[in-house]
Amino acid sequence: MIVTVTLNPSIDRTASLPGPLQRGQVNRLGNSTEVSAGKGVNISRVLCGAGVDTCAVVPAGTKDRLVTGLANDKIPHIAVPISTPARTNLTITEPDGTTTKINHPGAALTTAELTAVEEIILETSTDAEWVVLSGSLPPGVPSDWYTTMTRRLHETGVKVAVDTSDKPLQELSGKLPESAPELVKPNSVELGQLCGIDGNSLESAAEQGHFDDVVAAARRLRGITEVLVTLGGAGALLVTETDAWHAWPEPVEVRSTVGAGDSSLAGFLLARTRGDQPENCLRTAVAWGTAAAALPGSTMPTPAQADAIHVSLTHL
């Protein structure tokens, strides 16, 4: 089983525009959708659709719209009761695939609520192969929470994947190798945050076919077994201590980037749990991420849509 933890889940409202966003003017929306989300929830949504045993752990009241949405979509979950409703985030998509996200900071967790979430995570992880810790942290949660939970989860013998950004990611990098998860999934900017370098320059170099700096940066993350670096249109890299691979997809029309990174991580773990070799896990990650980018709004891909994506791969 793969347990996902989303400490700061959300109701994701996605609205499409018929043309480019006009700042400072009235914009007429086209279609709009609303779905229970958050990075870990998105991953569990993909895994559930692919027939992989999963459970999404979220802090939310039993009557919260977030929990209702999870139940309606038949996503296995455990909601740890809190007193504040889940946040609502807004995503605006334009016809050319440009995506603008407006995110609420989220509901603050009390010490007692956070402790209750931690106890459920540890209890659920006893039957898991992987625990995925992902997304932003809500107000009031210590920025080193991912570092602390990784150590506690390792005491149970479970493997840990982390996908986050900003201060929580920097805290994690400062506690390596002692608190190293088995897997991290940064994009280029987040890899820069982990290593204290310019992430935009890493992606620019990758777009030109130069991957040495990305590989070198990933190998600075002592103790992390696998680093899955997503690079937008340039595909993704998988870097280990001794190997590195680059995978890239056939061109697709990008409709929305919402959830593409989450789908990539879900695809990687899906392949990992069925025993695939690392390079095929990377190939599967790119296929799922690309399939998500070709879909509107917050739609997560199906196995058939991911299987339809042709992915090329090379050993670096």
Secondary structure as the mmCIF struct_conf table of DSSP 4:
data_model
#
loop_
_struct_conf.conf_type_id
_struct_conf.id
_struct_conf.beg_label_comp_id
_struct_conf.beg_label_asym_id
_struct_conf.beg_label_seq_id
_struct_conf.end_label_comp_id
_struct_conf.end_label_asym_id
_struct_conf.end_label_seq_id
STRN STRN1 ILE A 2 THR A 6
BEND BEND1 LEU A 7 ASN A 8
STRN STRN2 SER A 10 SER A 16
BEND BEND2 PRO A 18 GLY A 19
TURN_TY1_P TURN_TY1_P1 ARG A 23 GLY A 24
BEND BEND3 GLN A 25 GLN A 25
STRN STRN3 SER A 32 ALA A 37
HELX_RH_AL_P HELX_RH_AL_P1 LYS A 39 GLY A 49
TURN_TY1_P TURN_TY1_P2 ALA A 50 GLY A 51
STRN STRN4 THR A 54 PRO A 59
TURN_TY1_P TURN_TY1_P3 THR A 62 LYS A 63
BEND BEND4 ASP A 64 ASP A 64
HELX_RH_AL_P HELX_RH_AL_P2 ARG A 65 ASN A 72
TURN_TY1_P TURN_TY1_P4 ASP A 73 LYS A 74
STRN STRN5 HIS A 77 VAL A 80
HELX_LH_PP_P HELX_LH_PP_P1 PRO A 81 PRO A 81
BEND BEND5 SER A 83 THR A 84
HELX_LH_PP_P HELX_LH_PP_P2 PRO A 85 ALA A 86
STRN STRN6 ARG A 87 THR A 93
TURN_TY1_P TURN_TY1_P5 PRO A 95 ASP A 96
BEND BEND6 GLY A 97 GLY A 97
STRN STRN7 THR A 99 ILE A 102
HELX_LH_PP_P HELX_LH_PP_P3 ALA A 107 THR A 110
HELX_RH_AL_P HELX_RH_AL_P3 THR A 111 SER A 125
TURN_TY1_P TURN_TY1_P6 THR A 126 ASP A 127
BEND BEND7 GLU A 129 GLU A 129
STRN STRN8 TRP A 130 SER A 134
BEND BEND8 GLY A 135 GLY A 135
HELX_LH_PP_P HELX_LH_PP_P4 SER A 136 PRO A 138
TURN_TY1_P TURN_TY1_P7 PRO A 139 GLY A 140
BEND BEND9 VAL A 141 VAL A 141
TURN_TY1_P TURN_TY1_P8 SER A 143 ASP A 144
HELX_RH_AL_P HELX_RH_AL_P4 TRP A 145 HIS A 154
TURN_TY1_P TURN_TY1_P9 GLU A 155 GLY A 157
STRN STRN9 LYS A 159 ASP A 163
HELX_RH_AL_P HELX_RH_AL_P5 ASP A 166 SER A 173
TURN_TY1_P TURN_TY1_P10 GLY A 174 SER A 179
BEND BEND10 GLU A 182 GLU A 182
STRN STRN10 LEU A 183 VAL A 184
STRN STRN11 ASN A 187 ASN A 187
HELX_RH_AL_P HELX_RH_AL_P6 SER A 188 CYS A 195
TURN_TY1_P TURN_TY1_P11 GLY A 196 GLY A 196
BEND BEND11 ILE A 197 ILE A 197
HELX_RH_AL_P HELX_RH_AL_P7 GLY A 199 GLU A 207
TURN_TY1_P TURN_TY1_P12 GLN A 208 GLY A 209
HELX_RH_AL_P HELX_RH_AL_P8 ASP A 212 ALA A 218
TURN_TY1_P TURN_TY1_P13 ARG A 219 ARG A 220
BEND BEND12 LEU A 221 LEU A 221
TURN_TY1_P TURN_TY1_P14 ARG A 222 GLY A 223
BEND BEND13 THR A 225 THR A 225
STRN STRN12 GLU A 226 THR A 230
HELX_RH_3T_P HELX_RH_3T_P1 GLY A 232 ALA A 234
STRN STRN13 ALA A 236 VAL A 239
BEND BEND14 GLU A 241 THR A 242
STRN STRN14 ALA A 244 PRO A 249
HELX_LH_PP_P HELX_LH_PP_P5 GLU A 250 PRO A 251
TURN_TY1_P TURN_TY1_P15 VAL A 258 GLY A 259
HELX_RH_AL_P HELX_RH_AL_P9 ALA A 260 THR A 273
TURN_TY1_P TURN_TY1_P16 ARG A 274 GLY A 275
HELX_RH_AL_P HELX_RH_AL_P10 PRO A 278 ALA A 293
TURN_TY1_P TURN_TY1_P17 ALA A 294 ALA A 294
BEND BEND15 LEU A 295 PRO A 296
TURN_TY1_P TURN_TY1_P18 GLY A 297 SER A 298
HELX_LH_PP_P HELX_LH_PP_P6 THR A 299 THR A 302
HELX_RH_AL_P HELX_RH_AL_P11 PRO A 303 ASP A 307
TURN_TY1_P TURN_TY1_P19 ALA A 308 ALA A 308
BEND BEND16 ILE A 309 ILE A 309
STRN STRN15 VAL A 311 HIS A 315
#
